[in-house]
Amino acid sequence: MCTLHASDASDPVISQLADLFHLLGDPTRLRIVLACLAAPVAVGDIAASLQLSSSLVSHHLRLLRAARIVKSERQGKQVFYSAADAHISGVLNDMLEHIAEPE
């Protein structure tokens, strides 16, 4: 396990981390990522469950995939999206638990 301390992080690493949090800071993108945590899901299903257009969901998924937040897998004519890895799921689940804690 790699542990990076703030004093060890280079400017490019800090910039990349800030970009990742910026992407996740958008409520629509965050809802899309959360929809992908439990199991791989198709664009149309994400759009329907979040009451968004498929083109808007696809646009956000392109950004999230480029940042390695989600990954895609083609099955026939459909593309299914899921969290890129356990780190993404872990961070989001940890933060959800954090905000659910009583003050």
Phi, psi and omega in degrees: 000131180265124176246122181249125178263153182306322181290340180268344186283132177280164179303317178297324179292316178298318179297317180295319178294319178297320177298319180297314179293328176297315178298317181284347180283346177279122184303322180294313179296321179296318177298322179295314180297316179299326178293338183265359186287317188288318184198158176302139184221143181280155181306313181299323179289322176298312181302314181295315183292331181260001182055051178235163176284150178298324181292322178294316178298316179300317179301311180295321179296325176300315179295316181293325178290320178298329179271004180062034175270323174236161175234160182238153176216123180276132174229101185068234181270352183258151175246129180251139182244144176213168177302141185298324179195181183294335179297315180297311179301316182297314180299313182292318178295320177298318181291323175298318177296319181300314183286341179277347180293142175292151182284000000 
